[in-house]
Amino acid sequence: MKRRGWREVFATLSAALLLAQLAAASPGVSRRTDAGRKPSTEADWSKAVVESMLKRYPTAESLKGWGYAKSLYLYGEYLVYLRTKDRRYLDHIKAWVDLHVDEQGNINRPINALDYMLPGNLLLILYKETGQQKYKLAANHIRHTFDKYPRTKDGGFWHADTPSRQWQLWADGVFMSLPFLVRYGQMFGDSAYANDEATKQLLIYASHLSDPKTGLLFHAYDESGAQTWADPATHHSHYFWCRAIGWFAMTLVEVLEILPKDHPSRPRLVALVRQLTKAFADFQDKKTGLWYQVVDRGDADGNWLETSSSSMYSYAVWMAVKRGYVDKKYRGVALEGYRGVMSKLSVGADGLTNLSDICEGTNVGDLAYYFARKRNVNDFHGIGAFLIMNEQLRASERGGNAPPLSWSLAAR
């Protein structure tokens, strides 16, 4: 038998301790243990996190606001629903969407930024689950926003149709818009446009943001060069902010899940997955398995290990291995990242889970700006990314079935 290194032993012991702690405090988890053995039933981390969030936000009104971070969390909640079939989770999602969408499918805010498109995934989910036309009508509205949405001269979607974001591409923006677009295309017979547009956008963004030296992506690009953060020659920003790259990596995984095997752009997207997987392996913190807020500056004073991006990277690498896009040797990168994220999960005296060191919402900035971002606990960015990651890795680790990434195939 291969001897385990001290880091793996420490991670295993830490995970066992945390499992026992969560088992004592979480609903639906057995508390019985046998001497010298693991708990008889391991904690369901996803369910425990969702139950904790439901206690913190018991009503749709307590969430409020048609926003991407909240809808990311609710999307993660839906993945847990797919496995558990707990109707409360779906009802919670529906109640939030219904705060913002009327019976005619009107959304109560302008869709003038890519950020406001991410909740469109919930519209597709609810149409699939309920068949109610208002969700399809609202999804149609987001889909047709693309028709006249402003673009850079080479066709890239601006991050937002506002003066402060014009001519800009942010790596974050692809996840806000493109998984919804390809799922919409799959559900409603619009794949010819949706697949070509999504792959086009990913390749345009990569052409401006990809760094050949590190394999990472710069946070943003300003075609006009007017922004103070824009490099005078390349017009991209100067730093590799962790979550922006995570958004991009997850988008590649989600789009490839739906994109036909013979699509002409598929090999180029797989090449980007390979590029990012190697970069994630290169810059992973060897002690914790996590990744830093500014990814390539692990030795810089003030830098810190960030949880949401670590969840995103672990998920993306795991799926890349699972789908055969990259060599199986990278499986360990995903597992070390997974264990690192689990070390950020704890249970409070109130019995609720807490996920720590999640970067707050972040614009483009300099090094000091990124380092000084708040390290939030239970931030929606981190909770959503955690659920997406955990629903894949927990199932694979235990031999169970993960929720299908192509759930929209079951559209009504």
C-alpha positions as CSV (number, residue, x, y, z in Angstrom):
1,M,0.0,0.0,0.0
2,K,1.3,3.5,-0.9
3,R,2.2,5.5,2.2
4,R,0.3,8.7,2.6
5,G,2.2,12.0,3.0
6,W,1.7,14.1,6.2
7,R,-0.5,16.6,4.4
8,E,-2.9,13.9,3.3
9,V,-3.0,12.4,6.8
10,F,-3.6,15.9,8.3
11,A,-6.3,16.6,5.8
12,T,-8.0,13.3,6.5
13,L,-8.0,13.9,10.3
14,S,-9.2,17.4,9.9
15,A,-12.1,16.3,7.6
16,A,-13.0,13.5,10.1
17,L,-13.1,16.0,13.0
18,L,-15.2,18.4,11.0
19,L,-17.6,15.7,9.9
20,A,-18.1,14.6,13.5
21,Q,-18.7,18.2,14.5
22,L,-21.2,18.7,11.7
23,A,-22.9,15.4,12.4
24,A,-23.6,16.5,15.9
25,A,-25.2,19.8,14.8
26,S,-26.8,19.3,11.4
27,P,-30.3,18.1,10.6
28,G,-30.7,14.7,9.0
29,V,-27.2,13.4,10.0
30,S,-26.7,10.4,12.3
31,R,-25.0,11.2,15.6
32,R,-24.1,7.6,16.5
33,T,-20.4,6.6,16.3
34,D,-18.7,3.4,17.1
35,A,-15.4,3.4,19.0
36,G,-12.5,3.8,16.7
37,R,-14.7,4.1,13.6
38,K,-16.0,6.9,11.5
39,P,-19.5,8.2,12.1
40,S,-22.1,5.7,10.9
41,T,-23.5,8.2,8.5
42,E,-21.3,11.0,7.0
43,A,-22.6,14.5,7.0
44,D,-24.4,15.7,3.9
45,W,-22.5,18.9,3.5
46,S,-24.6,20.4,0.8
47,K,-27.8,19.8,2.6
48,A,-26.4,21.1,5.9
49,V,-25.3,24.3,4.1
50,V,-28.6,24.8,2.4
51,E,-30.5,24.2,5.6
52,S,-28.4,26.7,7.3
53,M,-29.0,29.3,4.6
54,L,-32.7,28.6,4.8
55,K,-32.6,29.5,8.5
56,R,-30.8,32.7,7.7
57,Y,-33.0,33.6,4.7
58,P,-36.3,31.9,5.4
59,T,-38.3,33.9,3.0
60,A,-37.8,35.2,-0.6
61,E,-38.2,38.8,0.8
62,S,-35.2,38.2,3.0
63,L,-33.0,37.7,-0.1
64,K,-34.4,40.4,-2.3
65,G,-32.7,41.9,-5.4
66,W,-32.4,40.3,-8.9
67,G,-28.7,39.7,-8.5
68,Y,-26.1,37.3,-9.8
69,A,-24.6,36.2,-6.5
70,K,-27.9,35.3,-4.9
71,S,-29.0,33.5,-8.0
72,L,-25.7,31.6,-8.0
73,Y,-26.6,30.4,-4.5
74,L,-30.1,29.5,-5.6
75,Y,-28.7,27.6,-8.6
76,G,-26.6,25.6,-6.2
77,E,-29.7,25.0,-4.1
78,Y,-31.4,23.5,-7.2
79,L,-28.5,21.1,-7.7
80,V,-29.1,19.9,-4.2
81,Y,-32.8,19.6,-4.9
82,L,-32.1,17.4,-7.9
83,R,-30.4,14.9,-5.6
84,T,-32.6,15.1,-2.5
85,K,-36.0,15.9,-4.1
86,D,-36.7,18.1,-1.1
87,R,-39.5,20.3,-2.4
88,R,-38.8,23.1,0.0
89,Y,-35.7,23.9,-1.9
90,L,-37.5,24.3,-5.2
91,D,-40.3,26.3,-3.5
92,H,-37.6,28.6,-2.1
93,I,-36.2,29.3,-5.5
94,K,-39.6,29.8,-7.1
95,A,-40.6,32.3,-4.4
96,W,-37.5,34.4,-5.0
97,V,-38.0,34.4,-8.8
98,D,-41.7,35.3,-8.3
99,L,-40.7,38.4,-6.4
100,H,-39.2,39.7,-9.6
101,V,-41.2,38.2,-12.5
102,D,-44.9,39.0,-13.0
103,E,-47.5,36.8,-14.8
104,Q,-46.7,38.4,-18.2
105,G,-43.0,37.5,-17.8
106,N,-41.8,41.0,-17.1
107,I,-38.6,41.2,-14.9
108,N,-38.7,44.1,-12.5
109,R,-35.3,45.5,-13.4
110,P,-33.5,46.4,-16.7
111,I,-31.2,43.7,-18.1
112,N,-28.5,46.2,-18.9
113,A,-25.5,44.2,-17.7
114,L,-24.3,40.6,-18.1
115,D,-24.6,40.2,-14.3
116,Y,-28.4,40.4,-14.6
117,M,-28.6,37.5,-17.0
118,L,-27.3,34.8,-14.6
119,P,-30.7,34.6,-12.9
120,G,-32.0,33.5,-16.3
121,N,-30.9,30.0,-15.4
122,L,-33.5,29.9,-12.7
123,L,-36.2,30.9,-15.2
124,L,-35.2,27.9,-17.3
125,I,-35.3,25.6,-14.3
126,L,-38.7,26.8,-13.2
127,Y,-40.1,26.5,-16.7
128,K,-38.8,22.9,-16.9
129,E,-40.2,22.1,-13.4
130,T,-43.6,23.9,-13.6
131,G,-44.4,24.6,-17.3
132,Q,-45.6,28.1,-16.4
133,Q,-45.4,30.3,-19.4
134,K,-44.2,33.4,-17.5
135,Y,-40.8,31.8,-16.9
136,K,-40.4,31.1,-20.6
137,L,-41.5,34.7,-21.5
138,A,-39.0,36.1,-19.0
139,A,-36.2,33.9,-20.4
140,N,-37.2,35.0,-23.9
141,H,-36.6,38.6,-22.8
142,I,-33.1,37.9,-21.6
143,R,-32.3,35.8,-24.7
144,H,-33.4,38.7,-27.0
145,T,-31.4,41.2,-25.0
146,F,-28.4,39.7,-26.7
147,D,-29.7,40.8,-30.1
148,K,-28.9,44.5,-29.5
149,Y,-26.5,44.2,-26.6
150,P,-23.4,46.5,-27.1
151,R,-20.2,44.8,-28.2
152,T,-16.5,45.6,-28.7
153,K,-15.4,46.1,-32.3
154,D,-14.5,42.4,-32.5
155,G,-17.9,41.3,-31.1
156,G,-17.3,40.8,-27.4
157,F,-20.2,41.6,-25.1
158,W,-19.5,44.6,-22.9
159,H,-19.6,43.9,-19.2
160,A,-22.5,46.3,-18.8
161,D,-24.4,48.8,-21.0
162,T,-23.4,51.7,-18.7
163,P,-20.9,54.6,-19.1
164,S,-18.5,53.1,-16.4
165,R,-18.4,49.7,-18.2
166,Q,-18.5,50.5,-21.9
167,W,-16.0,48.8,-24.1
168,Q,-14.9,46.5,-21.3
169,L,-14.7,42.7,-21.2
170,W,-14.4,41.1,-17.7
171,A,-13.6,37.5,-17.3
172,D,-16.5,37.3,-14.8
173,G,-19.0,38.2,-17.5
174,V,-18.9,34.9,-19.4
175,F,-20.5,32.9,-16.6
176,M,-23.2,35.5,-16.1
177,S,-24.4,35.1,-19.6
178,L,-23.2,32.1,-21.6
179,P,-24.4,29.0,-19.6
180,F,-27.9,30.6,-19.7
181,L,-27.6,31.2,-23.5
182,V,-26.6,27.6,-24.4
183,R,-29.2,26.1,-22.1
184,Y,-31.8,28.4,-23.6
185,G,-30.8,27.2,-27.0
186,Q,-31.0,23.6,-26.0
187,M,-34.4,24.0,-24.4
188,F,-36.1,26.1,-27.1
189,G,-34.5,25.0,-30.4
190,D,-32.1,28.0,-30.6
191,S,-28.9,26.1,-30.4
192,A,-27.5,27.1,-33.8
193,Y,-27.3,30.7,-32.6
194,A,-26.6,30.0,-29.0
195,N,-23.7,27.6,-29.4
196,D,-22.0,29.7,-32.0
197,E,-22.4,32.9,-30.0
198,A,-21.2,31.3,-26.7
199,T,-18.1,29.9,-28.3
200,K,-17.4,33.1,-30.1
201,Q,-17.6,35.1,-26.9
202,L,-15.3,32.7,-25.0
203,L,-12.7,32.9,-27.7
204,I,-12.9,36.7,-28.0
205,Y,-12.5,37.1,-24.2
206,A,-9.6,34.6,-24.1
207,S,-7.8,36.5,-26.9
208,H,-7.7,39.6,-24.8
209,L,-7.3,38.2,-21.3
210,S,-5.1,35.1,-21.7
211,D,-1.5,35.3,-20.5
212,P,0.8,33.0,-22.4
213,K,3.4,33.1,-19.6
214,T,1.3,31.9,-16.7
215,G,-1.6,30.4,-18.5
216,L,-3.9,32.5,-16.3
217,L,-6.4,35.2,-17.3
218,F,-6.2,38.9,-16.6
219,H,-9.3,40.2,-14.8
220,A,-10.5,42.6,-17.6
221,Y,-9.8,44.3,-20.9
222,D,-10.8,47.9,-22.0
223,E,-10.9,48.3,-25.8
224,S,-10.9,52.1,-25.4
225,G,-7.8,52.1,-23.1
226,A,-9.5,54.8,-21.1
227,Q,-9.6,53.0,-17.7
228,T,-6.7,53.7,-15.3
229,W,-6.2,50.0,-14.9
230,A,-5.7,49.3,-18.6
231,D,-2.2,48.6,-19.9
232,P,-1.3,51.3,-22.4
233,A,-0.3,48.7,-25.0
234,T,-2.5,45.7,-24.5
235,H,-5.4,47.4,-22.7
236,H,-5.9,44.5,-20.3
237,S,-5.6,44.9,-16.5
238,H,-2.5,43.9,-14.7
239,Y,-3.5,41.2,-12.2
240,F,-4.8,37.7,-12.0
241,W,-7.8,38.0,-9.7
242,C,-8.9,34.5,-8.5
243,R,-12.6,34.5,-8.9
244,A,-12.7,36.1,-12.3
245,I,-10.6,33.2,-13.6
246,G,-12.9,30.8,-11.7
247,W,-16.0,32.2,-13.5
248,F,-14.3,31.6,-16.8
249,A,-13.2,28.1,-16.0
250,M,-16.7,27.1,-14.9
251,T,-18.2,28.5,-18.0
252,L,-15.9,26.4,-20.2
253,V,-17.1,23.3,-18.3
254,E,-20.8,24.2,-18.5
255,V,-20.7,25.2,-22.2
256,L,-18.7,22.1,-23.3
257,E,-21.3,20.0,-21.5
258,I,-24.0,21.1,-24.0
259,L,-21.9,21.9,-27.1
260,P,-22.1,19.2,-29.8
261,K,-19.1,16.9,-30.1
262,D,-18.6,18.0,-33.7
263,H,-18.8,21.8,-33.1
264,P,-15.9,23.4,-34.9
265,S,-14.9,25.5,-31.9
266,R,-14.9,22.7,-29.4
267,P,-11.2,21.8,-29.7
268,R,-10.3,25.4,-28.9
269,L,-12.4,25.4,-25.8
270,V,-10.9,22.2,-24.6
271,A,-7.4,23.7,-25.2
272,L,-8.4,26.5,-22.9
273,V,-9.5,24.0,-20.3
274,R,-6.1,22.4,-20.5
275,Q,-4.4,25.7,-20.3
276,L,-6.2,26.7,-17.1
277,T,-5.9,23.3,-15.5
278,K,-2.2,23.4,-15.8
279,A,-2.1,26.9,-14.5
280,F,-4.3,25.9,-11.5
281,A,-1.9,23.1,-10.7
282,D,1.1,25.4,-11.0
283,F,-0.2,28.0,-8.6
284,Q,-2.1,25.8,-6.1
285,D,-0.8,26.3,-2.5
286,K,0.9,23.1,-1.7
287,K,0.2,23.3,2.0
288,T,-3.5,23.9,2.0
289,G,-4.7,23.0,-1.5
290,L,-6.3,26.4,-1.9
291,W,-5.6,29.3,-4.3
292,Y,-4.7,32.9,-3.5
293,Q,-6.7,36.0,-4.0
294,V,-4.2,37.2,-6.5
295,V,-3.3,33.8,-7.9
296,D,0.4,34.2,-8.9
297,R,1.4,36.3,-5.8
298,G,1.3,33.7,-3.1
299,D,4.4,35.0,-1.4
300,A,3.2,38.6,-1.3
301,D,2.5,40.3,2.0
302,G,-1.3,40.8,2.4
303,N,-2.3,38.2,-0.1
304,W,-4.7,35.5,1.3
305,L,-6.3,32.2,0.4
306,E,-9.8,32.6,-1.0
307,T,-12.6,30.1,-0.8
308,S,-15.0,30.8,-3.7
309,S,-12.3,30.6,-6.4
310,S,-10.9,27.5,-4.8
311,S,-14.3,25.9,-5.1
312,M,-14.5,26.9,-8.7
313,Y,-11.1,25.7,-9.6
314,S,-11.6,22.4,-7.8
315,Y,-14.9,21.9,-9.7
316,A,-13.5,22.8,-13.1
317,V,-10.5,20.6,-12.7
318,W,-12.6,17.7,-11.5
319,M,-14.9,18.0,-14.4
320,A,-12.1,18.3,-16.8
321,V,-10.6,15.0,-15.6
322,K,-14.1,13.4,-15.5
323,R,-14.8,14.3,-19.1
324,G,-11.4,13.4,-20.3
325,Y,-10.3,16.9,-21.3
326,V,-7.1,16.6,-19.2
327,D,-4.8,13.9,-17.9
328,K,-6.0,11.9,-14.9
329,K,-2.9,13.1,-13.0
330,Y,-4.8,16.4,-12.3
331,R,-7.4,14.5,-10.2
332,G,-5.2,15.1,-7.2
333,V,-5.3,18.9,-7.8
334,A,-9.1,18.8,-7.6
335,L,-9.1,16.6,-4.5
336,E,-6.5,18.8,-2.6
337,G,-8.6,21.8,-3.5
338,Y,-11.7,20.2,-2.3
339,R,-10.1,19.3,1.0
340,G,-8.8,22.8,1.3
341,V,-12.3,24.3,0.9
342,M,-13.7,21.9,3.5
343,S,-11.2,23.3,6.0
344,K,-13.0,26.6,5.6
345,L,-16.3,25.0,6.7
346,S,-17.3,25.0,10.3
347,V,-20.3,24.8,12.6
348,G,-21.2,27.6,14.9
349,A,-22.7,27.4,18.4
350,D,-26.1,27.9,16.8
351,G,-25.7,24.7,14.8
352,L,-25.4,26.5,11.5
353,T,-22.6,26.0,9.0
354,N,-20.2,28.8,8.3
355,L,-18.0,29.1,5.2
356,S,-15.2,31.6,5.6
357,D,-12.7,33.6,3.6
358,I,-15.0,34.5,0.7
359,C,-14.0,37.6,-1.2
360,E,-16.8,40.2,-1.4
361,G,-18.0,41.5,-4.8
362,T,-15.0,43.0,-6.6
363,N,-14.3,45.5,-9.4
364,V,-11.0,45.8,-11.3
365,G,-8.2,47.4,-9.3
366,D,-4.6,47.4,-8.3
367,L,-2.8,44.9,-6.0
368,A,-3.6,46.8,-2.8
369,Y,-7.3,46.9,-3.8
370,Y,-7.5,43.1,-4.3
371,F,-5.6,42.4,-1.0
372,A,-7.9,44.7,1.0
373,R,-11.2,43.1,-0.1
374,K,-13.3,41.9,2.7
375,R,-13.0,38.2,3.7
376,N,-16.7,37.4,4.2
377,V,-18.4,34.5,5.9
378,N,-21.3,32.8,4.1
379,D,-21.1,35.2,1.2
380,F,-23.4,34.1,-1.7
381,H,-20.5,33.9,-4.1
382,G,-18.8,31.3,-1.9
383,I,-21.9,29.4,-0.9
384,G,-23.0,29.0,-4.5
385,A,-19.6,27.9,-5.7
386,F,-19.3,25.5,-2.8
387,L,-22.6,23.8,-3.6
388,I,-21.7,23.4,-7.3
389,M,-18.4,21.9,-6.4
390,N,-19.7,19.7,-3.6
391,E,-22.5,18.2,-5.5
392,Q,-20.0,16.8,-8.0
393,L,-17.1,15.9,-5.7
394,R,-19.1,14.4,-2.9
395,A,-21.0,12.1,-5.2
396,S,-17.9,11.0,-7.0
397,E,-16.0,10.4,-3.8
398,R,-18.8,8.3,-2.4
399,G,-19.7,6.5,-5.6
400,G,-23.1,8.2,-5.9
401,N,-24.7,10.0,-8.8
402,A,-23.9,13.7,-9.3
403,P,-26.6,16.0,-10.7
404,P,-26.5,16.2,-14.5
405,L,-24.9,19.4,-15.8
406,S,-27.2,19.1,-18.9
407,W,-30.4,19.1,-16.8
408,S,-32.1,21.2,-19.5
409,L,-32.3,18.2,-21.8
410,A,-35.3,17.3,-19.7
411,A,-37.2,20.5,-20.8
412,R,-40.9,20.2,-21.2
